[in-house]
Amino acid sequence: MVCEEKHMGSRAVTIICRDEDVARKRFGVERDGVGICYTRTGRRFFDNVVMERGFLEVLNDALSDSGFWDKLKTDWVCLDCELMPWSAKAQELIRQQYAAVGAAAAGALPEALGALRTAEARGIGTRALLDRYQERARQAALFVEAYRRYCWPVASLGDLRLAPFHVLATEGAVHADKDHVWHMTTLADVTGSAKQLLVQTPYRVVDLNDASSQADAEQWWEDLTARGGEGMVVKPMTFIERRRRGLVQPALKVRGREYLLIIYGPNYDDPENLTRLRQRRLATKRSLALREFALGIEGLERFVREEPLRRVHECAFGVLALESEPVDPRL
């Protein structure tokens, strides 16, 4: 299998054409640049059109300089990427959901601790409760530090970082028939051509029949998360893996403690909370993920075969319908 570093950003599906003439002929888009960057749910990623145009031009130059167009015999490409910082697209989520928790803790816990220390000094016997609240204050500080690590101001294109990890499709080909090492090595040439924007994704190939190979991957994950990294994404070596019971889940996120502080709250790793979290039912989420994956690949196949646009839209609408299912998005 392959273990890839999980970048803490926002999903960005990016389509780049060699020039505007290709965009017009293949996508029917006129006078709107050489491509577009979408969010995971199909919305335009950039609100700032000037920044988007500069972003796409840098990426286009990197593809040209690396010989990508000739190597893959294509004039356009659809890339699966992570765009950083996380705050570039999730600013409102951070402000309302995460920063609000940090601010509430910073305002309330010092007052509570002061009252408990006063009570303890008077001999009321609040030591156990005081210890508990001191631990909560420590956890809250770690929580704030964790989400701030993934946020920085974005004033210009130079503040952005893009980590491509899948070559989804090019003219005449959906690259689901290639293994993940092919995707990583193909994109490594591109990222080396624009280091001011593009980030290469570190990864490890793991032999599941070799205990030392597994131990090396585990240590890599431990070191990565100890430095504040989000974690890794574990994938079968092949892009599409089938077993007797059907498709194998194409990817599994294995996150570290600091990131899970953000998702599940400052005291998520208290023993009682861990017990509750281990009892979650994940079958529905896994089923949805597999169906979305299959629909996504089918949509790409139909587009590459130049089927009518309504046939491509069928797959897109199917994915959006699955996304509307009421499942905890934190899973």
C-alpha positions as CSV (number, residue, x, y, z in Angstrom):
1,M,0.0,0.0,0.0
2,V,0.9,3.7,-0.2
3,C,0.9,6.2,2.7
4,E,0.8,9.8,1.7
5,E,1.2,12.8,4.0
6,K,-2.2,14.5,4.6
7,H,-1.9,18.2,3.9
8,M,-4.0,20.5,6.1
9,G,-5.8,22.5,3.5
10,S,-8.9,22.4,1.3
11,R,-9.7,20.1,-1.5
12,A,-9.1,21.7,-4.9
13,V,-10.0,20.0,-8.2
14,T,-8.1,22.0,-10.8
15,I,-8.6,21.9,-14.6
16,I,-5.8,23.4,-16.7
17,C,-5.7,23.8,-20.5
18,R,-2.6,24.4,-22.5
19,D,-4.1,27.6,-23.8
20,E,-7.4,29.4,-24.2
21,D,-8.0,27.8,-27.6
22,V,-8.0,24.4,-26.0
23,A,-10.4,25.7,-23.3
24,R,-12.8,26.9,-26.0
25,K,-12.6,23.7,-28.2
26,R,-12.7,21.1,-25.4
27,F,-14.8,22.8,-22.7
28,G,-16.7,25.4,-24.6
29,V,-15.4,28.2,-22.4
30,E,-14.5,31.5,-24.1
31,R,-12.4,34.4,-22.8
32,D,-12.2,33.0,-19.3
33,G,-8.6,32.0,-19.0
34,V,-6.9,28.6,-19.3
35,G,-8.8,26.7,-16.5
36,I,-10.6,26.8,-13.2
37,C,-10.2,25.6,-9.6
38,Y,-13.2,24.0,-7.9
39,T,-14.0,23.1,-4.3
40,R,-14.8,19.5,-3.4
41,T,-18.5,20.2,-4.0
42,G,-18.1,21.8,-7.4
43,R,-18.1,25.5,-6.5
44,R,-15.6,28.0,-7.8
45,F,-12.7,28.0,-5.3
46,F,-11.4,31.5,-5.8
47,D,-13.5,34.6,-5.1
48,N,-10.7,36.8,-6.3
49,V,-10.6,36.4,-10.1
50,V,-7.2,38.1,-10.5
51,M,-5.6,35.7,-8.0
52,E,-7.2,32.7,-9.7
53,R,-5.9,33.8,-13.1
54,G,-2.4,34.1,-11.6
55,F,-2.7,30.8,-9.9
56,L,-3.7,29.0,-13.1
57,E,-0.9,30.7,-15.1
58,V,1.8,29.5,-12.7
59,L,0.4,26.0,-12.8
60,N,0.2,26.1,-16.6
61,D,3.8,27.2,-16.8
62,A,4.9,24.4,-14.5
63,L,3.1,21.8,-16.6
64,S,4.7,23.2,-19.7
65,D,8.2,23.5,-18.2
66,S,8.1,19.9,-17.0
67,G,7.1,18.5,-20.4
68,F,3.8,17.3,-19.0
69,W,1.8,18.0,-22.1
70,D,4.0,16.1,-24.4
71,K,4.7,13.3,-22.0
72,L,1.0,12.5,-21.6
73,K,0.0,13.6,-25.1
74,T,-2.7,16.0,-23.9
75,D,-3.7,19.6,-24.1
76,W,-5.6,19.6,-20.8
77,V,-5.5,18.0,-17.4
78,C,-7.8,17.5,-14.3
79,L,-5.8,17.4,-11.1
80,D,-6.9,16.4,-7.6
81,C,-5.1,18.7,-5.1
82,E,-5.0,20.2,-1.6
83,L,-4.8,24.0,-1.4
84,M,-3.2,25.6,1.7
85,P,-3.7,27.3,4.0
86,W,-6.8,25.8,5.4
87,S,-8.0,29.3,6.3
88,A,-7.9,30.3,2.6
89,K,-11.3,28.7,2.1
90,A,-12.4,27.7,5.6
91,Q,-12.1,31.1,7.3
92,E,-15.7,31.3,8.2
93,L,-15.8,27.8,9.5
94,I,-12.7,28.5,11.6
95,R,-14.1,31.7,13.0
96,Q,-17.6,30.3,13.9
97,Q,-16.8,26.7,14.9
98,Y,-13.2,26.5,16.1
99,A,-12.1,30.0,17.1
100,A,-15.4,30.5,19.0
101,V,-14.6,27.5,21.2
102,G,-11.1,28.8,21.8
103,A,-12.4,32.2,22.7
104,A,-15.1,30.8,25.0
105,A,-12.5,28.7,26.8
106,A,-10.1,31.6,27.1
107,G,-12.8,33.8,28.6
108,A,-14.4,31.3,31.0
109,L,-11.7,29.0,32.2
110,P,-9.4,31.6,33.9
111,E,-12.5,32.9,35.8
112,A,-13.4,29.3,36.9
113,L,-9.9,28.5,37.9
114,G,-9.6,31.7,40.0
115,A,-12.8,30.9,41.8
116,L,-11.7,27.3,42.5
117,R,-8.3,28.4,43.8
118,T,-10.0,30.9,46.1
119,A,-12.3,28.1,47.4
120,E,-9.4,25.7,47.9
121,A,-7.5,28.4,49.8
122,R,-10.5,28.7,52.1
123,G,-10.4,25.0,52.9
124,I,-13.6,24.1,50.9
125,G,-11.9,21.1,49.3
126,T,-12.1,21.8,45.6
127,R,-8.7,20.1,44.7
128,A,-10.1,17.4,42.5
129,L,-12.3,19.9,40.6
130,L,-9.4,22.4,40.4
131,D,-7.2,19.7,38.9
132,R,-9.9,18.8,36.4
133,Y,-10.3,22.5,35.3
134,Q,-6.5,23.0,35.1
135,E,-6.4,20.0,32.7
136,R,-9.3,21.5,30.7
137,A,-7.3,24.8,30.4
138,R,-4.3,23.0,29.2
139,Q,-6.4,21.1,26.6
140,A,-8.0,24.3,25.4
141,A,-4.6,26.0,24.9
142,L,-3.5,23.0,22.8
143,F,-6.8,23.2,20.8
144,V,-6.1,26.9,19.9
145,E,-2.5,26.2,19.0
146,A,-3.6,23.3,16.8
147,Y,-6.0,25.1,14.5
148,R,-3.8,28.2,14.4
149,R,-0.9,26.1,12.9
150,Y,-2.9,25.6,9.7
151,C,-3.9,29.3,9.3
152,W,-2.0,32.2,7.8
153,P,-2.9,35.4,6.1
154,V,-3.4,35.2,2.3
155,A,-2.7,38.6,0.8
156,S,-1.2,37.4,-2.6
157,L,-0.6,34.4,-4.7
158,G,2.8,33.9,-2.9
159,D,0.9,33.0,0.3
160,L,-0.7,29.9,-1.3
161,R,0.6,26.4,-1.5
162,L,-0.8,23.7,-3.8
163,A,-0.2,20.0,-3.3
164,P,-1.4,17.9,-6.3
165,F,-1.7,14.2,-5.6
166,H,-3.8,12.7,-8.4
167,V,-3.7,13.1,-12.2
168,L,-7.4,12.4,-12.6
169,A,-7.8,12.7,-16.3
170,T,-6.2,14.0,-19.5
171,E,-7.3,13.9,-23.2
172,G,-8.4,10.3,-23.9
173,A,-7.5,8.9,-20.5
174,V,-8.8,8.5,-17.0
175,H,-5.7,7.6,-15.0
176,A,-7.5,5.3,-12.5
177,D,-5.6,2.4,-14.2
178,K,-2.2,3.7,-12.8
179,D,-0.9,3.0,-9.3
180,H,-0.3,5.7,-6.8
181,V,3.4,5.7,-7.2
182,W,2.9,6.7,-10.9
183,H,0.7,9.6,-9.8
184,M,3.3,10.7,-7.2
185,T,6.3,10.5,-9.6
186,T,4.5,12.1,-12.5
187,L,3.5,15.1,-10.3
188,A,7.0,15.3,-8.7
189,D,8.3,16.6,-12.1
190,V,5.6,19.3,-12.2
191,T,6.0,20.4,-8.6
192,G,9.7,20.9,-9.1
193,S,9.0,23.5,-11.8
194,A,7.1,26.0,-9.5
195,K,8.4,25.6,-6.0
196,Q,7.0,29.0,-5.0
197,L,3.4,27.6,-5.3
198,L,3.6,23.8,-5.7
199,V,4.3,21.4,-2.9
200,Q,5.4,17.8,-3.4
201,T,3.6,15.2,-1.2
202,P,5.9,13.0,0.8
203,Y,4.9,9.3,0.8
204,R,6.0,5.8,1.8
205,V,5.4,2.5,0.0
206,V,4.6,-0.2,2.6
207,D,5.0,-3.9,2.1
208,L,2.3,-5.6,4.2
209,N,4.3,-8.8,4.2
210,D,7.3,-7.1,5.7
211,A,7.2,-6.2,9.4
212,S,10.1,-3.7,9.2
213,S,8.4,-1.9,6.3
214,Q,5.3,-1.5,8.4
215,A,7.3,-0.4,11.4
216,D,9.1,2.3,9.3
217,A,5.7,3.6,8.1
218,E,4.4,3.7,11.7
219,Q,7.5,5.6,12.8
220,W,7.1,8.0,9.9
221,W,3.5,8.7,11.0
222,E,4.6,9.2,14.6
223,D,7.3,11.7,13.6
224,L,5.0,13.5,11.3
225,T,2.2,14.0,13.8
226,A,4.7,14.8,16.6
227,R,5.8,17.8,14.5
228,G,2.1,19.0,14.2
229,G,1.3,17.3,10.9
230,E,-2.3,16.3,10.3
231,G,-1.5,12.6,9.6
232,M,-1.4,10.4,6.5
233,V,-3.7,9.0,3.9
234,V,-3.5,5.2,3.5
235,K,-4.3,3.8,0.0
236,P,-4.1,0.5,-1.8
237,M,-1.2,0.5,-4.3
238,T,-3.7,0.4,-7.2
239,F,-6.0,3.3,-7.7
240,I,-9.0,0.9,-7.9
241,E,-8.8,-2.2,-5.9
242,R,-11.5,-4.9,-6.0
243,R,-12.0,-7.9,-3.7
244,R,-14.7,-10.5,-3.4
245,R,-17.1,-8.2,-1.7
246,G,-16.6,-5.3,-4.2
247,L,-14.5,-2.1,-4.2
248,V,-12.0,-1.6,-1.5
249,Q,-12.2,1.9,0.1
250,P,-9.8,3.9,-2.0
251,A,-8.3,5.9,0.9
252,L,-8.4,6.1,4.7
253,K,-7.3,9.2,6.6
254,V,-5.1,8.3,9.7
255,R,-4.9,11.6,11.6
256,G,-2.8,12.5,14.6
257,R,-3.8,13.7,18.1
258,E,-3.4,17.4,17.4
259,Y,-5.7,17.4,14.4
260,L,-8.3,15.3,16.2
261,L,-8.3,18.0,18.9
262,I,-9.7,20.4,16.3
263,I,-12.3,18.0,15.0
264,Y,-13.6,16.5,18.2
265,G,-12.9,19.2,20.7
266,P,-10.2,20.1,23.3
267,N,-11.0,17.1,25.6
268,Y,-11.7,14.5,22.9
269,D,-9.0,12.1,24.3
270,D,-10.5,11.9,27.8
271,P,-11.1,8.2,28.5
272,E,-14.9,8.6,28.5
273,N,-14.9,10.4,25.2
274,L,-12.6,7.9,23.5
275,T,-15.0,5.1,24.6
276,R,-17.9,6.9,23.0
277,L,-16.0,7.7,19.8
278,R,-15.0,4.1,19.4
279,Q,-18.6,3.1,19.3
280,R,-19.4,5.2,16.2
281,R,-21.1,3.4,13.3
282,L,-19.1,4.0,10.2
283,A,-20.7,1.7,7.7
284,T,-23.0,4.4,6.2
285,K,-20.1,6.8,5.7
286,R,-18.0,4.1,4.1
287,S,-20.8,3.1,1.8
288,L,-21.4,6.8,0.7
289,A,-17.7,7.2,0.1
290,L,-17.5,4.2,-2.2
291,R,-20.5,5.3,-4.2
292,E,-19.2,8.8,-4.6
293,F,-15.9,7.4,-5.7
294,A,-17.5,5.2,-8.3
295,L,-19.7,8.0,-9.6
296,G,-16.7,10.3,-9.8
297,I,-14.7,7.9,-11.9
298,E,-17.7,7.2,-14.1
299,G,-18.3,10.9,-14.7
300,L,-14.7,11.3,-15.8
301,E,-14.9,8.3,-18.1
302,R,-18.0,9.8,-19.8
303,F,-16.4,13.2,-20.2
304,V,-13.2,11.7,-21.7
305,R,-15.4,9.6,-24.1
306,E,-17.0,12.9,-25.1
307,E,-20.5,11.6,-24.2
308,P,-23.3,14.3,-24.0
309,L,-22.9,16.7,-21.1
310,R,-26.2,15.5,-19.6
311,R,-24.6,12.1,-19.1
312,V,-21.7,13.7,-17.2
313,H,-24.1,15.7,-15.2
314,E,-26.0,12.5,-14.1
315,C,-22.9,11.4,-12.2
316,A,-22.3,14.9,-10.7
317,F,-25.9,15.1,-9.5
318,G,-25.6,11.7,-8.0
319,V,-22.5,12.7,-6.0
320,L,-24.3,15.9,-4.8
321,A,-27.3,13.8,-3.7
322,L,-25.0,11.5,-1.7
323,E,-23.3,14.5,-0.2
324,S,-26.7,15.7,1.1
325,E,-27.2,12.6,3.2
326,P,-27.2,13.4,6.9
327,V,-23.9,11.9,8.0
328,D,-21.5,13.4,10.5
329,P,-18.9,15.2,8.3
330,R,-16.2,14.8,10.9
331,L,-16.0,11.1,10.3
